[in-house]
Structure formats: structure tokens, C-alpha cells
Amino acid sequence: MIIKTQKSIAASEITDPLIFKQRRQIIKSLLAITGAGFAPAWASENKPMWDNLPQGDFSTHELTPTPLELIKNYTNYYEFAFNKEDSTDLAQHLAIDPWSVEISGEVEKPTRFHLEDMVRQQTLEERIYRFRCVEGWSMVVPWVGFSLASLLKSVKPLSRARFVKFTSVHEPEVMPNQRSNAMLTWPYTEALRLDEAMHPLTILAVGLYGDVLPKQNGAPLRLVVPWKYGFKSIKAIVKIELLEKPPLTTWNQAAPHDYGFYANVNPDVPHPRWSQNSERQLNSRFFTPRRQTELFNGYGEQVASLYRDMDLRHFF
Ligand code: MTE
């Protein structure tokens, strides 16, 4: 299941019932951090947080979230380190408060938001999504976030806007690989077509498992696009630009034949050095048996129409 409504979510499915009960409280605390005065739908006993979900026909396979400890300790954050343990530790040095995000380019109302103001204007939701890394492993992540479309609409995109570019923070003082200019061109950037950015599944995450987003997972603000490989889900976003032309993006620029602009999960398009046909599921301390990778990571019903006229082998 992609987006859980109150009727269909089973408390025991995500974590133990006690933690589930605490979750509303924790998310309230999150909002207290990000801005007082915001009255989300779920704040009232009669109006659950899942009330404001987009309407649609969402598929029904059940997902069991990967344990939080694994999500927090198996991270890719190359500004800090090229291995998953060190990036987790070193990311703790990033200062994330205060934080502002500039939205500019082809918009009627270019705006620099304090993060608190941005979140206060949005409706937070929990989204339990599959997360598939191009390296061949996967998790299931219960994000807390808000619709990117809703944010973009608030700055009024101009009709010539076609692409959305995201830029991560540039902090060489605390990010060792930015200091040494290692491997990639910094800051990390990513991009989507505007229609992909406006899709109801695309969110900006500020939380995980009902709590604030851990720094190593991209705090305070990261993109989540569940039908694309994980490298599109850029962390620590400071700038969002609406553009007429497709921009260069970090991985596409570094290795265009390995990492396409689209990066839609596709079992039929192998990475030049490995198959993408199946994935190791990160479900416990050890990887559980491999799972057959699904086209669009299982979200085809919702997103395939975006690519109706495209040869997915060419636009990978
Ligand atoms: N964003 C930035 N700024 N820097 C990164 O190195 N890694 C990407 C993506 N976003 C990355 C990033 C990759 S390769 C993946 S798979 C996911 O973040 C990993 O997200 P996670 O560490 O929360 O699992």
C-alpha cells in the first residue's frame, strides 16, 4: 500500500502498539519544533492525519517498514563519506537550525523560506514507501512529509517552467568530501520534470518513523520520489529552481551511462555493471531473500502514464 488511510492502516503493522500511540505525540513535537500555530487535520481527535490524502486508486500490497535502526545506520551520504557507517556518524556535524530554502527561477513569486514557515504552511502526512537503491538493495520507509506540488503551487510556476532542480547544502567545513573535491561535483544536485515533481506521490520529507528526520537521512529536508532509484532523493535541500531546460545533475554528469536523468526503477534496464532484476531487502540485521524488482518500484499504476510515449530503455 502506498498511502495509508486511517481505515486501512494497522497500528501493529508499523511498529509496536505503544510506539504507535506515541507517534501522534511525537509528530506534534516535530511540529512544535518546526512552528507553533500550525493546526494539521490530525490534531483533532475526530480528524486523523491521513484525512487529507490525495484521492486516487492506490494499489493494495501491504508493506512492513524496515526497522528504524537499519534505516538510520545504512546510509549513502557522499559529502561525508563513501561508506555507510562513516556517513552516518559524520553527518551529525551538520548544523540544521536555522535552515532556509530558496525557491526561484521560473516562478511568479520567488521566495526564501525559513524552514519553519515552509512546513507550517503545509500538511504533514505519513507515507510508507518502498525505497530502492540503484546499488541493488531496498527498504520500506515510513516518511513524514508534505506534497512537493503543494509547495510549488504556492510560488506559482510560470507556464515556461518544465523542470525542477534541487541543490543540497554546501558546507565544506563539515563535509570532508566537499573539502577535498572528491569524486563528484559539489554541491549535490538532482532534478525532476515538472510533472514528476507535481505528482501526488512526490514528497519533501521532514520526518521518519513519526520523529524528526535523522541528519544522516537528509535532515532537515529531503526529496522522496518512490518510483525512482534512491540517488534522486536528494538530502539537505537548500535550493529549488524551476527551469525551462533540463539541468545537469550530479550523478548524470559524473556517469551518464550508469545513472540516467530519469532513473526510474526498471528491472529490464541493467546497470552497466550489474543486473537490476532483483534486490536485497534490508529487513533485519541481515538481508532477507532477494525480491523481484518491480517496474517503477511497484508504483506503475500511479506513474506509468507520465512516460506513456517514451522508450524506457532509451530514457533510463
Ligand atoms: N543526497 C545527498 N545530498 N548526498 C548523497 O550522497 N545519496 C543518495 C540520496 N541522496 C545522497 C543524497 C543516494 S545514492 C541514496 S541511495 C539515498 O540518498 C540514500 O538515502 P538514505 O541514506 O536515507 O537511505
Boltz pocket constraint, residues with backbone or C-beta under 6 A from the ligand:
constraints:
  - pocket:
      binder: B
      contacts: [[A, 71], [A, 74], [A, 75], [A, 76], [A, 77], [A, 78], [A, 79], [A, 132], [A, 133], [A, 134], [A, 168], [A, 188], [A, 216], [A, 217], [A, 218], [A, 229], [A, 230], [A, 231], [A, 232], [A, 233], [A, 234], [A, 235], [A, 236]]
      max_distance: 6.0
